[in-house]
């Protein structure tokens, strides 16, 4: 009987030794290990599930930077641009004129510094009101599950938003990144940040003033729908452009 027990234990040990251990959360040996892991990228890069490892892992119009798909820059150096233009944050722009101001104190009573220019407070308020009409939930862009890349409908919407924002000169805006209710608070804050940055960078590539745009993440804390369904979750996975001073409730 003792001999049979020893034999049984030996077989069990061999069986356990032959079973490969399941990858830990976010860890991988190949991209196949990432397919079933929610909340992480689907490409295995140096043992971690990432959004991308090379440019061809991203959709058209995007490149892989630090394992994240970001909009393809128009340029990387001044030589990529024509005469009289410089490369700023991946976009060819006319040589910037010297800023008129850096703070409100340099503009005098009743005036403030907006995007390097001294403007009256009323002009600033008017610009914010104009920018508020450009974005909001009506012009939100939506993302796939665990995605931060912009699909064709999202890019079309942002092209319209960018044209509106450029007409509202002097306005400052915030791009908000939101997620659905699934996943941890920490992970969704990170994912919301990636979504907000994707929208912000695309707006900059379309010519919106970089100094006037910032990005923030609310993760899963500000849903527009509370039902536990895919239709509802898809509405919460969004990026929203809002003018500073606009209602954020």
Sine and cosine of phi, psi and omega as CSV:
sin_phi,cos_phi,sin_psi,cos_psi,sin_omega,cos_omega
0.00,0.00,-0.65,0.76,0.01,-1.00
-0.90,0.44,-0.62,0.78,0.01,-1.00
-0.90,0.44,-0.64,0.76,0.02,-1.00
-0.91,0.42,-0.59,0.81,0.02,-1.00
-0.91,0.41,-0.67,0.74,0.02,-1.00
-0.89,0.46,-0.68,0.73,0.01,-1.00
-0.88,0.47,-0.66,0.75,0.01,-1.00
-0.89,0.45,-0.69,0.72,0.03,-1.00
-0.89,0.45,-0.60,0.80,0.00,-1.00
-0.91,0.41,-0.68,0.74,0.02,-1.00
-0.90,0.44,-0.66,0.75,0.03,-1.00
-0.88,0.48,-0.68,0.73,0.01,-1.00
-0.89,0.46,-0.67,0.74,0.02,-1.00
-0.91,0.42,-0.62,0.78,0.01,-1.00
-0.89,0.45,-0.72,0.70,0.00,-1.00
-0.91,0.41,-0.61,0.79,0.00,-1.00
-0.92,0.39,-0.49,0.87,-0.03,-1.00
-0.99,0.13,-0.18,0.98,0.00,-1.00
-1.00,0.01,0.89,-0.46,0.03,-1.00
-0.91,0.42,0.64,-0.77,0.01,-1.00
-0.94,0.34,0.60,-0.80,0.01,-1.00
-0.95,0.31,0.73,-0.69,-0.02,-1.00
-0.83,0.56,0.61,-0.79,0.06,-1.00
-0.94,0.33,0.24,-0.97,-0.05,-1.00
-0.83,0.56,0.86,-0.51,0.03,-1.00
0.99,0.13,-0.10,1.00,0.00,-1.00
-0.99,-0.14,0.39,-0.92,-0.06,-1.00
-0.34,-0.94,0.34,-0.94,0.17,-0.99
-0.94,-0.35,-0.44,0.90,0.08,-1.00
-0.51,-0.86,0.19,-0.98,-0.02,-1.00
-0.90,0.44,-0.38,0.92,0.06,-1.00
-0.88,0.47,-0.52,0.86,0.01,-1.00
-0.93,0.37,-0.33,0.94,-0.07,-1.00
-1.00,0.00,-0.30,0.95,-0.14,-0.99
-0.87,0.49,-0.62,0.78,-0.08,-1.00
-1.00,-0.09,0.00,1.00,-0.04,-1.00
-1.00,-0.06,0.91,-0.40,-0.02,-1.00
-0.99,0.13,0.58,-0.81,0.04,-1.00
1.00,0.03,0.12,0.99,0.01,-1.00
-0.72,-0.69,0.25,-0.97,0.03,-1.00
-0.93,0.38,0.18,-0.98,-0.09,-1.00
-0.96,-0.29,0.09,1.00,0.00,-1.00
-0.92,-0.40,0.77,-0.64,0.00,-1.00
-1.00,0.09,0.89,-0.46,0.00,-1.00
-0.78,-0.63,0.93,-0.38,0.02,-1.00
0.78,0.63,0.71,0.70,0.10,-0.99
0.99,0.13,0.07,1.00,0.01,-1.00
-0.79,-0.61,0.59,-0.81,0.05,-1.00
-0.97,0.22,0.87,-0.49,-0.06,-1.00
-0.81,-0.58,0.22,-0.97,0.03,-1.00
-0.93,0.36,-0.58,0.82,0.00,-1.00
-0.34,-0.94,0.35,-0.94,0.10,-0.99
-0.84,-0.54,-0.29,0.96,0.00,-1.00
-0.48,-0.88,0.27,-0.96,-0.06,-1.00
-0.84,0.54,-0.58,0.81,-0.06,-1.00
-0.96,0.28,-0.05,1.00,0.13,-0.99
-0.99,0.15,-0.21,0.98,-0.05,-1.00
-0.98,-0.21,0.34,-0.94,0.04,-1.00
-0.97,0.26,0.21,-0.98,-0.03,-1.00
-0.83,0.56,0.67,-0.74,0.01,-1.00
1.00,-0.02,-0.01,1.00,-0.01,-1.00
-0.79,-0.61,0.44,-0.90,0.07,-1.00
-0.79,-0.62,0.33,-0.94,-0.02,-1.00
-1.00,-0.04,0.87,-0.49,0.04,-1.00
-0.76,-0.65,0.86,-0.50,-0.01,-1.00
0.79,0.61,0.69,0.72,0.06,-1.00
0.91,0.42,0.37,0.93,0.07,-1.00
-0.79,-0.62,0.66,-0.75,0.06,-1.00
-0.99,0.17,0.85,-0.52,-0.01,-1.00
-0.79,-0.61,0.41,-0.91,0.01,-1.00
-0.82,0.57,0.67,-0.74,0.00,-1.00
-0.89,0.45,0.81,-0.59,-0.01,-1.00
-0.94,0.33,0.49,-0.87,0.03,-1.00
-0.96,0.29,-0.48,0.88,-0.05,-1.00
-0.44,-0.90,0.28,-0.96,0.09,-1.00
-0.83,-0.55,-0.25,0.97,0.03,-1.00
-0.45,-0.89,0.29,-0.96,-0.05,-1.00
-0.85,0.53,-0.52,0.85,-0.04,-1.00
-0.90,0.43,-0.34,0.94,0.02,-1.00
-0.97,0.24,-0.22,0.98,-0.06,-1.00
-0.97,-0.26,0.29,-0.96,0.02,-1.00
-0.97,0.25,0.00,-1.00,-0.01,-1.00
-0.88,0.47,0.65,-0.76,0.03,-1.00
0.98,0.18,0.13,0.99,0.01,-1.00
-0.81,-0.58,0.43,-0.90,0.04,-1.00
-0.79,-0.62,0.34,-0.94,0.01,-1.00
-1.00,-0.05,0.91,-0.42,0.01,-1.00
-0.81,-0.59,0.89,-0.46,0.02,-1.00
0.79,0.62,0.68,0.74,0.09,-1.00
0.99,0.13,0.11,0.99,-0.02,-1.00
-0.77,-0.64,0.65,-0.76,0.05,-1.00
-0.98,0.20,0.85,-0.52,-0.01,-1.00
-0.74,-0.68,0.38,-0.92,0.07,-1.00
-0.89,0.45,0.54,-0.84,0.01,-1.00
-0.79,0.61,0.82,-0.57,-0.10,-0.99
-0.93,0.37,0.70,-0.71,0.10,-1.00
-0.97,0.26,0.40,-0.92,-0.01,-1.00
-0.89,0.45,0.71,-0.71,-0.03,-1.00
-0.89,0.45,0.63,-0.77,0.02,-1.00
-0.97,0.24,-0.48,0.88,-0.05,-1.00
-0.40,-0.92,0.27,-0.96,0.09,-1.00
-0.83,-0.56,-0.30,0.95,0.01,-1.00
-0.52,-0.86,0.30,-0.96,0.00,-1.00
-0.87,0.49,-0.52,0.85,-0.05,-1.00
-0.88,0.48,-0.38,0.93,-0.03,-1.00
-1.00,0.06,-0.04,1.00,-0.12,-0.99
-0.96,-0.29,-0.25,0.97,0.04,-1.00
1.00,-0.01,0.10,-0.99,-0.06,-1.00
-0.86,0.51,0.67,-0.74,0.08,-1.00
0.96,0.28,0.10,1.00,-0.03,-1.00
-0.79,-0.62,0.42,-0.91,0.01,-1.00
-0.67,-0.74,0.27,-0.96,-0.02,-1.00
-1.00,-0.09,0.89,-0.45,0.01,-1.00
-0.80,-0.60,0.90,-0.44,0.03,-1.00
0.80,0.61,0.64,0.77,0.07,-1.00
0.99,0.11,0.07,1.00,0.00,-1.00
-0.84,-0.54,0.57,-0.82,0.10,-1.00
-0.99,0.11,0.84,-0.55,0.00,-1.00
-0.74,-0.67,0.40,-0.92,0.06,-1.00
-0.94,0.33,0.43,-0.90,0.00,-1.00
-0.87,0.49,-0.57,0.82,0.01,-1.00
-0.91,0.40,-0.63,0.78,0.03,-1.00
-0.89,0.46,-0.64,0.77,0.03,-1.00
-0.90,0.43,-0.68,0.74,0.02,-1.00
-0.90,0.44,-0.65,0.76,0.01,-1.00
-0.90,0.45,-0.64,0.76,0.01,-1.00
-0.90,0.43,-0.66,0.75,0.02,-1.00
-0.90,0.43,-0.64,0.77,0.03,-1.00
-0.90,0.43,-0.65,0.76,0.02,-1.00
-0.91,0.41,-0.66,0.75,-0.01,-1.00
-0.93,0.38,-0.53,0.85,0.00,-1.00
-0.87,0.50,-0.53,0.85,0.00,-1.00
-0.97,0.23,-0.22,0.97,-0.05,-1.00
-0.99,0.17,-0.55,0.84,-0.12,-0.99
-0.89,-0.45,-0.80,-0.60,-0.03,-1.00
0.98,0.19,0.03,-1.00,-0.05,-1.00
-0.88,0.47,-0.48,0.88,0.00,-1.00
-0.91,0.42,-0.44,0.90,0.00,-1.00
-0.91,-0.42,0.44,0.90,0.05,-1.00
-0.93,0.37,0.52,-0.86,0.11,-0.99
-0.96,-0.29,0.52,-0.86,-0.12,-0.99
-0.89,-0.46,0.43,-0.90,-0.10,-1.00
-0.84,-0.55,0.43,-0.91,0.12,-0.99
-0.96,0.29,0.20,-0.98,0.01,-1.00
-0.86,0.50,0.78,-0.63,0.03,-1.00
0.87,0.50,0.45,0.89,-0.04,-1.00
-0.88,-0.47,0.48,-0.88,0.09,-1.00
-0.77,-0.64,0.15,0.99,0.00,-1.00
-1.00,-0.02,0.44,-0.90,-0.06,-1.00
-1.00,-0.07,0.82,-0.57,0.06,-1.00
-1.00,0.08,0.01,-1.00,-0.08,-1.00
-0.86,0.50,-0.72,0.70,0.03,-1.00
-0.87,0.48,-0.60,0.80,0.01,-1.00
-0.91,0.41,-0.67,0.74,0.00,-1.00
-0.90,0.43,-0.62,0.78,0.03,-1.00
-0.89,0.46,-0.68,0.73,0.03,-1.00
-0.88,0.47,-0.70,0.72,-0.04,-1.00
-0.93,0.36,-0.48,0.88,0.08,-1.00
-0.90,0.43,-0.63,0.78,0.05,-1.00
-0.93,0.38,-0.69,0.73,0.01,-1.00
-0.89,0.46,-0.68,0.73,-0.02,-1.00
-0.89,0.46,-0.67,0.75,0.03,-1.00
-0.88,0.47,-0.64,0.77,0.03,-1.00
-0.92,0.40,-0.68,0.73,-0.03,-1.00
-0.91,0.41,-0.61,0.79,0.00,-1.00
-0.92,0.40,-0.47,0.88,0.06,-1.00
-0.97,0.25,-0.45,0.89,0.02,-1.00
-1.00,0.00,0.93,0.38,-0.11,-0.99
-0.88,0.47,0.67,-0.74,0.06,-1.00
1.00,-0.04,-0.11,0.99,-0.02,-1.00
-0.99,0.17,0.57,-0.82,0.09,-1.00
-0.95,-0.31,0.69,-0.72,-0.06,-1.00
-0.77,-0.64,0.36,-0.93,0.08,-1.00
-0.83,-0.56,0.74,-0.68,0.09,-1.00
-0.99,-0.12,0.86,-0.51,-0.01,-1.00
-0.99,-0.17,0.71,-0.70,0.09,-1.00
-0.96,-0.28,0.76,-0.65,-0.05,-1.00
-0.78,-0.63,0.40,-0.92,-0.02,-1.00
-0.75,-0.67,0.20,-0.98,0.11,-0.99
-0.99,0.15,0.02,-1.00,-0.19,-0.98
-0.98,0.22,-0.17,0.98,-0.05,-1.00
-0.99,0.16,0.42,-0.91,0.02,-1.00
1.00,0.01,0.18,-0.98,-0.03,-1.00
-0.97,0.24,0.35,-0.94,0.05,-1.00
-0.87,0.49,-0.69,0.72,-0.03,-1.00
-0.89,0.46,-0.73,0.68,-0.02,-1.00
-0.90,0.44,-0.68,0.74,-0.03,-1.00
-0.93,0.38,-0.52,0.85,0.10,-1.00
-0.90,0.44,-0.66,0.76,0.02,-1.00
-0.92,0.39,-0.70,0.72,0.01,-1.00
-0.90,0.43,-0.65,0.76,0.04,-1.00
-0.88,0.47,-0.58,0.81,0.05,-1.00
-0.90,0.43,-0.68,0.73,0.04,-1.00
-0.88,0.47,-0.64,0.77,0.01,-1.00
-0.92,0.39,-0.69,0.72,0.02,-1.00
-0.89,0.46,-0.65,0.76,0.00,-1.00
-0.92,0.40,-0.60,0.80,0.03,-1.00
-0.88,0.47,-0.68,0.74,0.03,-1.00
-0.93,0.38,-0.71,0.70,-0.02,-1.00
-0.85,0.52,-0.74,0.67,-0.04,-1.00
-0.90,0.43,-0.58,0.81,0.02,-1.00
-0.93,0.38,-0.63,0.77,0.05,-1.00
-0.90,0.45,-0.63,0.78,0.03,-1.00
-0.90,0.43,-0.64,0.76,0.03,-1.00
-0.90,0.44,-0.40,0.92,0.02,-1.00
-1.00,0.00,0.05,1.00,0.11,-0.99
0.98,-0.21,0.09,1.00,0.07,-1.00
-0.95,0.31,0.65,-0.76,-0.07,-1.00
-0.87,0.49,0.85,-0.53,-0.04,-1.00
-0.88,0.48,-0.53,0.85,-0.03,-1.00
-0.94,0.34,-0.31,0.95,-0.08,-1.00
-0.99,-0.14,0.00,1.00,-0.11,-0.99
-0.84,-0.54,0.77,-0.64,0.13,-0.99
-0.76,-0.65,0.32,-0.95,-0.04,-1.00
-0.85,-0.53,0.55,-0.83,0.06,-1.00
-0.55,-0.84,0.36,-0.93,0.00,-1.00
-0.86,-0.50,0.69,-0.73,0.13,-0.99
-0.93,-0.36,0.08,1.00,0.03,-1.00
0.81,0.59,-0.78,-0.62,-0.02,-1.00
-0.98,-0.21,0.23,0.97,-0.14,-0.99
-0.98,0.17,-0.28,0.96,-0.05,-1.00
-0.78,-0.63,0.91,0.41,0.01,-1.00
-0.95,0.30,0.44,-0.90,0.11,-0.99
-0.98,-0.18,-0.11,0.99,0.00,-1.00
-0.56,-0.83,0.65,-0.76,-0.12,-0.99
-0.90,-0.43,0.06,1.00,0.01,-1.00
-0.96,0.26,0.48,-0.87,0.02,-1.00
-1.00,-0.03,0.95,0.30,0.01,-1.00
-0.56,-0.83,0.39,-0.92,-0.02,-1.00
-0.89,0.45,-0.61,0.79,0.03,-1.00
-0.86,0.50,-0.66,0.75,0.01,-1.00
-0.95,0.32,-0.71,0.71,0.00,-1.00
-0.86,0.51,-0.62,0.78,-0.03,-1.00
-0.90,0.44,-0.50,0.87,0.03,-1.00
-0.95,0.30,-0.47,0.89,-0.03,-1.00
-0.99,0.12,-0.38,0.93,0.02,-1.00
-0.99,0.15,1.00,0.00,-0.19,-0.98
-0.52,-0.85,0.27,-0.96,0.18,-0.98
-0.84,-0.55,0.73,-0.68,-0.10,-1.00
-0.79,-0.61,0.74,-0.67,0.05,-1.00
-0.99,-0.14,0.82,-0.57,0.02,-1.00
-0.73,-0.68,0.64,-0.77,0.08,-1.00
-0.96,0.27,0.60,-0.80,0.06,-1.00
-0.88,0.47,0.75,-0.66,-0.05,-1.00
0.99,-0.12,-0.20,0.98,0.04,-1.00
-0.97,0.24,0.36,-0.93,0.00,-1.00
-0.89,0.46,0.81,-0.58,-0.05,-1.00
-0.94,-0.35,0.24,0.97,-0.03,-1.00
-0.95,0.33,0.00,0.00,0.00,0.00
